[in-house]
Amino acid sequence: MADANGNTAFSKAKKYSSWKYSLAILETTYLLALLLIFTGSGLSKILAEELRNLTANQYIIVLLYLFIISVVYYFLSLPLNFYSSYILEHRFCLSKQKIQDWLKDQIKAGIIYYIISIILIALFYYILKHFIHTWWWAVSISWISFSLILARLAPIVIIPLFFKYKKLSNDILRERIMNLANKMRVKILDVFEIDLSKKTLKANAAFVGIGKTKRVLLADTLKDKYSDDEIEVILAHEFAHYKLKHLLKLILINSLATILAFYFIFKTSNFALRLFGLSSLSDIAALPVVIMYLVVFGIITQPIQNYISRHLEKNADKMSLSVTDLKGAFVSMMEKLSAQNLADRNPHPVIKFFFFDHPPVDERINMAKSL
């Protein structure tokens, strides 16, 4: 009977993962198709011209242009978005979130996305205007700097908009986590429990923030179902990332990818603009072309970044096991986590290449058993 249940769970996870992969490919393809149609049909130029007739202020034009295309894109992609983030999660019993709460989250996420996009795009056009020949590196540095500021502010500004969290009420577990942090020489503000179950039944824990905002967030879906040993080995893994300077390495890798992306736009955009009948990147009508560049560049570089990330994750696993000596807890935690989150434990190599930034569960378990 256990084998039958195991096979059923495995089949369910495979089916769920297959849907997620397919939807991710479809959403990206759909975005690129919409951008091509919008730009190639001349609609982007028409919208930009209408806005220039309305106002001469470039930044108001940017604000209005981005607002219009964001709203239009949201409604055009709503069926896909709704299916992937709401229907699919309920279909596989991974969420009990009510539709009105899902809508509230969508509105909040949309506002945050719009504010962040306005800041980044306004920086892009300001720098484009003042650094005509060297804009690519100035834009890269400004976007990288903003992402670091955002990472610092996220635990105190953004996360509380979606979740309520408080100091961990389990004093024994809290003290154990704080002792682990001290043992690994990781400074944290405190350990918090977060009401993740409001939105998903998946389990997670995170070490978030930069500098004085560093803190541990422990999901209630994990806190209530996992042993203290299992939770300790999870957080040892998160602290290992910090000890091994993985965050710094990932920042450098992502920064390099950002610089290369904008340099590539700088060198080739004249050809791309001519294809769409556009004269300059400084024209707001060319914004969809920039977005297409970034999307395509992201698709091309993602497998490389995933490969590097998998390597870092493997090293974090090894350190967590070395520090805690909780091999059994690590294996049981991975078994439970994969079942709860419907993880694809043994994906096809092509799927792993394109989608996995962590080693698959079976690889992580086998690695732990081999130590």
N, C-alpha and C positions, 0 to 999 in steps of 0.2 A: 504493500500500500504506500509505503514511503517513497518507493521508486516512482509510482504512478503520480503521487503528489509532486515529486521533484520534477518529473517530466512535464507536468502541467504548468508548473511555475516557470520552468525553462522556456516552454513554448509561449507562454504569456509575455515573458520578458522580451523574447525575440520579436514577437508580433508588435509589441509596443515600440521597441527600438526601431523596427522597420518603418513604422508610421512616422516616427520622429525624423529619421534620416530623409525619408521621401518628402516630408513637408518642408524640411530645411532647404532641400534642393529646389523644390517648387517655389518657395517664397523668394529665394534669391533670383531664380530665373524670372519670376513674375516682376520683381523690382526692376531688373535690367530691361525687360521688355517694355515696361511702362516708361522708363526713362528714355529709351530709344524712340518710342512713339511720340512722347511729349516733345522731345527736342527735334527729331527728324521731321515731324509734321509742321513745325514752325509755331506750335502753340506756346512754347517757351518765349520766343521772340515777341509774339503778340501780347502775352501777359506783361513782359518787361516794358514794352512800348506803352501800354495802357497805364501802367504805374508811373512811368516817366511823365505822361500827360497829366497825371494827378498831382505829382510833387517833384521838385527838383532835388530834394534831399536824398542823397544816395543811401543813407542808413535807414531812412524810413522805407525806401523802396526795397531794401534787403529784408527788413522786418516783415513787410506786407507780402512780398514774394514768397518768403519761406513759410509764412503762415498759410497762405493759399495752397501751395503745393503740399504742405504737410497734412492739411485737413482733407484735401482731395485724395491723397495717397492713403490716408487712414481709412476712409470710407470705401475706397476701391479694394483695399486689402482686408477689410473687416471680416468677410466670410472665412478666409484662410486663418486669420488671427484668432477668430472666435473658435474655430474648430481645433486648432493646435493648442491653444492655451486654456480652453474651457471644456469643450465637448470631449476631446480625447482624454484629458485628465480624469474626467468623471466616468467616462466609458471604462477605463481601466482601474477605477476605484482608487485613484491617487489624490483625489480632492473632494471636499465637501463644501467648498466655497459657494455661496449663493450668488446668483447672477447679478444682483444689485451691488454686491461687494466687488465682484469682478469689474463691473462698470466703473465704480468709484476708483479702483486701482488704475484702470485704463485712463481715466481723466487725469489723475495725479501724475501718472507716468508720462502722459502726453505733454502736460505743462512743463515738467522737468526737462523732457527731451527738447521741447521748443526753446526753453531758456538757455540750455547748454548749447544748442545748435546756433542760436542767435549770437552768443558770445564768440564761438569758434569761427563762424562765417563772417561776422563783423571784423574780427581780427584778420582773417584772410584777406578781405577787401581793403582794409586799412593798410596792411603791409604791402599788398600788391600795388597800391597807389604810390607808396613812399619808398619802396625798395624794388625798383623796376627790374634790375638785373640779378638781384640776390634774394628775391622774395622767398624762394623755395626753402632756404635754410632758416630764415627768420620766422616763417609760418610754422615750420617744424618745431623750432624751439618754443614758440609761444603755445602751440597745441600740447606739447609734452609737459610744459610747465603747468598748464591749466589742468591736465590730467592728474598731476601730482597733488595740486591743491584740492581737487575733487576727491581724491583718495583719502586725504586727511580729513575733509569735512563730512564725507559720507556717513560715518558712524553717528555723528551728532546732528546732521541736518537731513540727510536723505532717508536713511533706514527708518528713523522714527516716524516718517510720513506713512509708512506701509505696515510697520510692526510696532507692537508695544514690547518693551523689554525692561527688566528690572534685575537687581542683583540676585544671583543664584540663591535660592532659599535653602538649599541643602548645604549646610555649613561644613559638613564633613567632606563632601565632594569639592566644594569651593576651596577649602584649605588644601586639599590634595592637589588641585590644579595650580594653586598659587605656589605650592612647594615645588611642583614640577617646573614651573616657570623659573623659580629661583635656582633650581638645580641646573637648568639649561641656560641660566643667565639671560633670561628674556624679561624685560621690564614691561608689565602690563598694568593698565589702570585698575581693572577688576574683571570678574567673571559674571556674565549676564545670561539670563534665560530669556528666550525670545519666543513669542507665540506663533510659531510657524504653522501650527495646525489649523489656524484660521484660513490658510490659503492652500496648503498641501499636506498630504500625509507622508510625504517623503521626509527622510531624516537628514540632518546636516549640522555641522559645527564649523565655525569660522574664527580666524584670527585676523581682525580687520583694523584699519587705521594706520596712520603714520605718526611717529613722534609721540606726543602726549595723548593722542586719541587712540592708541593701541589698546585693544580689549578683546576678550574672548566672548563670542556669542554662541550659546548652546541652545539648539532648538528643543522645544518641549517634546517634539516627536522622537527625539533622540534621548533626551534626559530621562524620560519615563520608561524607556524600553531596553536600555543598555546598562550593563553592569559598570561599576566604577572603573574596573580594569579596562574594559573596552573603551570607555570615554577617555581614560588617561592615554591610551595608546593612540587614539585619534588626535588628541591635542599635542602629544609628543611629535606627531607627524607635522602638525601645523607649526609648532615652535621650531622644528628642524629646518623648515623653509627659511625662517629668520636667521637661525644660527649659521646656515650654509650660504647665507646671502643670496638666496634664490630670488627674492623680491628685487634686489638691485640688478641681478643678471637679467631678469625678465624686463625690467624697466629699460635697460640698455638695449636689449633685443628689440623691444617694441619701438624704442626711439629710433634705432637704426632703420627699422621697417618704415616708420613714418617719414624719415629723411629721404630714403630711397624712393618712396612713393611720390613725394612732392618734387624730387629732382627729375623723376621720369616724366611727370606732368610738365615740368619746366622745359624739358628737352623735346618733347613730342607733341605738345598741345596745339601748336600751330597747324599741324597736319590734321589733327582730330577736329579742330574748330572749322577748318575749311570743308570738311565732310558734311557739317551741319549748317553751313552758310553763316557762320559766326566769325567775327573779326578779332575779338580779344577776350581773354579770360576775365578782364575787368568788367565786362558786360554781365549783368546778373542773369541774363538769358543763358549764359554758358555754365551756370551752376550745375545743372544736371550732368554735363560732361565731366566736371570735376568729381561728382558723386560716382559716376560710372567708373572712372579711373580707380577710385578708392575701393569700390566693391570688387572689381576685377583683380586689382593688386592684392586685396585681402584673400580672395579665393586662391590665388597663385602661391602666396606666402604662408597660408594657414598650415599646410602639411609640414612645412619646415619648422614653424613655431610649435606645432603639436609634437613633433619629434623631440625637440629640445625640452619641452615641458614634460614629456613622458620620462625622459632621462632624469630630470630634476626630481620628479615625483618618486622615482625608484630610489634615489639617494635619500630622500626624506623618509621613506619607508624603512630603509636600512638603519638610519640614525634613530628613528623612533623605537625600533626593536632593540637596538644596542643600549639605549638609555633606560628603557623600561624593563627589558627582559621579559616581555609579556607576549611571547609567540602564540600561545594558545588563545589569548584574548584577541590578538590581532586577527587570527584566522576566523574565530567565531564572529567578530565584529564585521569582517568583510562578507561573510556568508549572510548575516542578518541584513546588512546594509544593501547588498545587491538584491536580496529578495524584496525588501521594503521599497526600494527605489526602482524596481524592475530594470536593473542594469543588464546590459548585454555582456555576459561574462566572458564569452569567447567569440568576438566578432571576426568576420572575414578580414583578411589582411588589408584589402582595399578600403573597407569601412574604417578600420583602425587608422590607416594612413591619413584619411581625410577628416575624420570626426573626433578621434580620441586624443585628448590632451593629458589623460592619465593612462597608465598601463591598465589593460583589462583586468577584471577581478581575478580570474583564474591565474593569470601571470603573477599577480601580487601575492596570492595565497601560495603558489608554488615557490616563489622566491623566499617567503617567510619560512616555509617548511624546510627549505634547503640550507638555511643558516644554522 
